[in-house]
């Protein structure tokens, strides 16, 4: 019975990220397939295809959301490293922190360019 629990724990630890990734890929492929079916249907009926259908939509605040998530993950690892007094872990925590800061800067710069373009 103990070996079953050990095997199940190993499968769950390594299988869960794979399952999450596979579901994400499956959802994206399904969404792309539906978009392609709409384009084919429009083309078959002689209707014009809107340019918006040809480009994958990007949420307006995608960089902000990614930036906040990566920054918080980095700060969490840095907090754990400070608690454990482990400099190696602090260096590892700096990687997602700086990735998050980069996304936040992209969001900030993108917002500025959109306002400047709208103001002209």
N, C-alpha and C positions, 0 to 999 in steps of 0.2 A: 504494500500500500504506500509506503514511504517513497519507493522508487517511482510510482505513478505520479505522486505529487511533484517530485523533482523534475520528471520529464515534462509534465504539464506546465510547470513554472518556466522551464527553459523555452518551451514552444510558445508560450504566451509572451515572454520577454522579447524574443526574436521574431515572432510571427505577427504581433500586433502592428509594429511599424510597417511591415510589408503589406499587411491587409489594409491599413489606412492609405498607403500609397497606391495600392491597386484600386481601391474604391475611388480615389481622386482621379486617377487616369481613366477609369471606366466612365465616370461622370462627365469628364471633359470630352471623351470620344463620343458619348451619347449626344451631348449637346451639339458637337460639331456635325454629327450625322444628321440631326434634325435640321440644322441650319442648311446643310447641303440639300436635303430633301425639299425644303422650301424653295431654294434657288432653282432646282431642277423643275419643280412644279411651275414656278413662274415662267421659266424659259419655255417649257412645253406649251403653255397657254399664250405665249407671245407677249407676256407682260414685261415691262422693264424691271430690271433687278436693281434695287436700291443699293447704293455704295456702302451703306451701313451694314448690310448683310454680309458683305465680303470681308469685313474687318472684325476681329474678335473684340467685343466691347470690354473696356477697362473701367472699373469703378472709379469715380472721381477722387476718392480718398484712399486708394489702394496703398500709396506710398506712406501715408500717415499711419494707417493701420499696421502695415508691416514694420514701420519704424518704431512704433510704440511697443509692439510685441518683441522685436529683437532687442530693443533697449532694456525692457523689463527682464527678459531672460538673462541678458548680460549683467544687469544689476543684481539679479538673484544669485547668479554664480559668484559674483564679486562679494556679495554679502555672506554667502557660505564660506568663501575663501577667507574672508576677514574673521569669521567665527572660528574656523579651523586653523587660522594662521598659516595658510598654505600659499606660498607665492606662485607655485606652478599653476594652481587652480585659478589664481587671480589673473595670470596671463591668458589662460584659456577663456576666462570670463570677459576679458577685454575684446575678444574677437566679435562675439555677437553684439556687444555694446557699441562698438564702432560701426558695425554693419547697420545697426538701428539708427545711429546718429547720421549715417550717410543717407538712409531712406528719409529721415526727417528733413535733412537739408534739401534733398530732391523735392520733397513735398513743398517746402518753403519756396524754393526757386521756381517750381512749376506754378505755384499760386501767384507769385510776383509777375511771371511772364504772361499769365492769363489776364491779370488786371491791367498790365501795360498794354496788351493787345486790345483789350476791350475799351480802354480809355482813349485810344487814338482814332 
